[in-house]
């Protein structure tokens, strides 16, 4: 994995989110009990802005 993908997954995991299934292409579907929603997470998140957007959708206030 390049970019911020691993960091985002580590933060999601640390905050109680969990992997649900593989999505289309190079995306994975994660579930956030904080925001009670499923989130599509790209394997290679190259933009810090996009990484923070994923965390925000998960209801996590931590930012990169």
C-alpha positions in Angstrom: 0.0 0.0 0.0 1.2 3.5 -0.8 0.2 6.8 0.6 -2.1 7.0 3.6 -4.1 3.7 3.1 -2.4 1.8 5.9 -2.6 4.8 8.3 -6.3 5.2 7.7 -6.9 1.5 8.2 -4.9 1.5 11.5 -7.0 4.5 12.7 -10.2 2.9 11.7 -9.3 -0.3 13.5 -8.1 1.5 16.6 -11.5 3.3 16.8 -13.6 0.1 16.6 -14.3 0.1 12.9 -14.0 -3.2 11.1 -13.5 -4.7 7.7 -16.7 -6.1 6.2 -15.8 -7.3 2.6 -13.9 -6.5 -0.5 -15.5 -4.0 -2.7 -15.2 -3.3 -6.5 -11.8 -2.6 -7.9 -9.3 -1.7 -5.2 -11.8 -0.7 -2.5 -12.7 -2.4 0.8 -15.9 -1.9 2.7 -15.5 -1.1 6.4 -18.2 -0.5 9.0 -18.1 2.3 11.6 -20.1 1.7 14.7 -19.4 5.4 15.6 -21.4 6.7 12.6 -23.4 3.5 12.1 -22.5 3.4 8.4 -20.4 1.5 5.9 -17.4 3.3 4.3 -15.6 2.5 1.0 -11.9 2.7 1.6 -9.5 2.8 -1.3 -6.3 0.6 -0.9 -4.0 3.4 -2.1 -5.2 6.7 -0.6 -2.7 9.2 -2.1 -4.3 12.4 -0.8 -4.3 13.6 2.8 -7.5 15.4 2.1 -9.2 12.2 0.9 -7.8 10.2 3.9 -9.3 12.8 6.3 -12.6 12.6 4.4 -12.7 8.8 5.0 -12.0 9.4 8.8 -14.7 12.1 8.9 -17.3 9.8 7.3 -16.4 7.2 9.9 -17.2 9.7 12.6 -13.6 9.9 13.8 -12.2 13.3 14.8 -8.5 12.3 14.4 -6.9 13.8 11.3 -3.6 13.1 9.5 
